[in-house]
Amino acid sequence: MHKCIIMILITFTLFAQTDFDKLVLKNGLEYLGKFSKIEGKLVYFKPKAISTEQTFKLHLIETLQLKSGEILIDYGQ
């Protein structure tokens, strides 16, 4: 019974995290939030813990994955 409860909690946790886009920087920092746009060499992204949209330089980003699973940026080799 305890194993079932643990599995259910893990499943809900995983599904809860998929409501956000994921931005990973080359220095290892990860942000969950909402991707807005790429303009020139800047990526506009609103992390869920911050109330305003932030800009990230394109060359500092390792990956950008949308909540749908689509990968927009993948510089992690």
SVG drawing of the C-alpha trace seen along z (x, -y; Angstrom):
<svg xmlns="http://www.w3.org/2000/svg" viewBox="-2 -42 31 44">
<polyline fill="none" stroke="black" stroke-width="0.4" points="0.0,0.0 2.8,-2.4 4.5,-1.7 1.3,-2.7 1.0,-6.0 4.6,-6.8 4.2,-6.0 1.1,-8.2 2.9,-11.1 5.9,-10.8 3.5,-10.7 1.7,-13.8 5.0,-15.6 6.3,-14.8 3.0,-16.0 3.0,-19.2 6.5,-20.1 5.4,-19.7 3.3,-22.8 6.4,-24.9 9.0,-25.5 12.6,-24.6 15.6,-26.8 19.1,-25.4 22.1,-27.6 25.6,-26.3 26.7,-27.0 24.1,-24.4 21.4,-26.8 17.9,-25.6 14.7,-27.7 11.1,-26.6 8.7,-29.2 7.3,-30.6 9.3,-31.1 8.3,-34.3 10.5,-34.8 13.9,-34.8 15.0,-38.2 18.4,-38.6 20.9,-37.1 18.5,-37.3 16.0,-34.8 13.0,-36.2 11.9,-34.0 9.8,-34.5 10.9,-32.2 8.1,-31.1 9.7,-32.5 10.2,-36.0 7.4,-38.4 9.1,-40.0 10.4,-38.6 14.1,-38.2 16.5,-38.2 19.2,-35.6 22.1,-35.8 21.7,-33.0 25.4,-31.9 24.9,-31.2 22.0,-28.8 22.5,-25.0 18.9,-23.9 15.4,-25.4 12.6,-22.9 8.9,-23.8 6.3,-22.2 5.1,-20.3 8.4,-18.6 9.7,-20.5 13.3,-21.5 14.0,-25.0 17.7,-25.3 20.1,-22.4 23.7,-23.5 24.6,-20.8 27.0,-18.6"/>
</svg>
